[in-house]
Amino acid sequence: MRENTLKQRLYGGKAAFGVMCTFPAPPVVEMLGHLGFDWILLDNEHGSITVDTAEACIAAAELTGMAPIVRPVGNRPEIIAPFLDRGAWGVQVPHVNTADEARAAVDAVKYGPDGHRGIFSGGRPAGYGFKGATADYAREANRQTLVCLMLEEVVAIENLPDLVTVPGVDVYFIGSGDLSQSMGLTGQQAHPDVQNVMERGIKIITGAGRIGLGVQYFHSGVNRLLQQSSEAYLKTVRQAAAAAGR
């Protein structure tokens, strides 16, 4: 397997900056890698990326050394495993609220003895089985594949002391949008009550010595990048045109 540069950065104490893409566009993914992003989130939960279309996007990310992470639509083995078999370097699992759900996510990602992911050593991440032993591939896959859990409800924050004890989890990601909704403050991520709950969660995560949002793992979206760069560009060219009397 390829060395997971995202895990290297995180466990090396470095910040990792990513971008979320909700549509299957391998050239766009490749461009983002060349622009310097450390990782990309291919969104199956809210976007139009599917198992079939994810593979080309994953390969495009790998061309630039950018780590491809997939957000599956749910926390079930039959949803998670196909993305890993097509080469995803990890998953960002949505709506994880309990330690049992966290263990289920790890179990779906890891091969035995760390989990029960169905063994398949003939796909992309294993070099199609052309060289190396299956046992070596499984061991390396367990080491390289990243597990990120999304904490998106108040109950997840309340259960964090148990969640952070689950082995095999690399990142705890507090999702402010759904968290605000679960508090009856939909769309008000900057509300003091939402911020207080997020800060409480971050303190629990960092206090346990675990990697977490607000420390190293960040991402924005392609739509925001397009919005900000386009607004800046259009403002500049329109001012120039106005100054020229056009």
Buried (B, 14 or more C-beta within 10 A) or exposed (E): BEEBBBBBBBEEEEEBBBBBBBBBBBEBBBEBBEEEBBBBBBBBBEBEBEBEBBBBBBBBBBEBEBBBBBBBBEBEBEBBBBBBBBBBBBBBBBBBBBBEBBBBBBBBBBBEEBBBBEBBBEBBBBBEEEEEEBEEBBBBBBEBBBBBBBBBBBEBBBBBEEBBEBEBBBBBBBBBEBBBBBBEBEEBBEBEEBBEBBEBBBEBBBEBEBBBBBBBBBBBBBEEBEEEEEEEEEEEEEEEEEEEEE
